Amino acid sequence: MKRRLLLSGAGAAAASLALTGCAGPQVTEYASEKPPLDLRTYFNGTLDAYGVFTDRSGKVVRRFTVVMRCQWNGDEGVLDEDFAYSDGTTQKRIWRLTHLGNGRYTGRADDVVGIADGQVAGNAFRWGYTLALPVDGRVWNVDFDDWMYLMDERVMLNKATMSKFGVRLGEVTLSFVRRAT
């Protein structure tokens, strides 16, 4: 049970975009959706996020909040995230993103295996990466297929499916809110 809860309670991360070959929506299907998302504009300044981890059955197994301090210098961005979990634990993740043009982004973080890849189209962003997740003294590489949808200039919704060896472990659901300036 402990292992299942820890895997279900992993940090918010995403699976390889190799998943784009699988059946399901493609980010380009959202190209005409509004408002248009520019990650460099939205993830700039301070944001608050509120989320839950659910297991395969849909049961909420962990809640969390995140304070994100984001800054861009041209096409290079830093997203400094401080997580606070409902069980009292905390975590820090610092993303270093690069805008490649044409809505494409890459990213790195200390607990991400390799390079994260993502693409924006319309109001949507699909992000894929593998997180090195410590569980019961071992490290598991957990894949995420992560979708973000801009609702308006302040609110973005995020839903990520977590998997290991192609088996769905659960989901992460978040809402991001930009602080008023």
Secondary structure, DSSP 4 states (H G I P E B T S, - for coil): -HHHHHHHT--S----GGGGGSSS--GGGGTT-SSPP-HHHHTSEEEEEEEEEEETT--EEEEEEEEEEEEEETTEEEEEEEEEETTS-EEEEEEEEEEEETTEEEEE-TTEEEEEEEEEETTEEEEEEEEEEEETTEEEEEEEEEEEEE-SSSEEEEEEEEEETTEEEEEEEEEEEEPP-
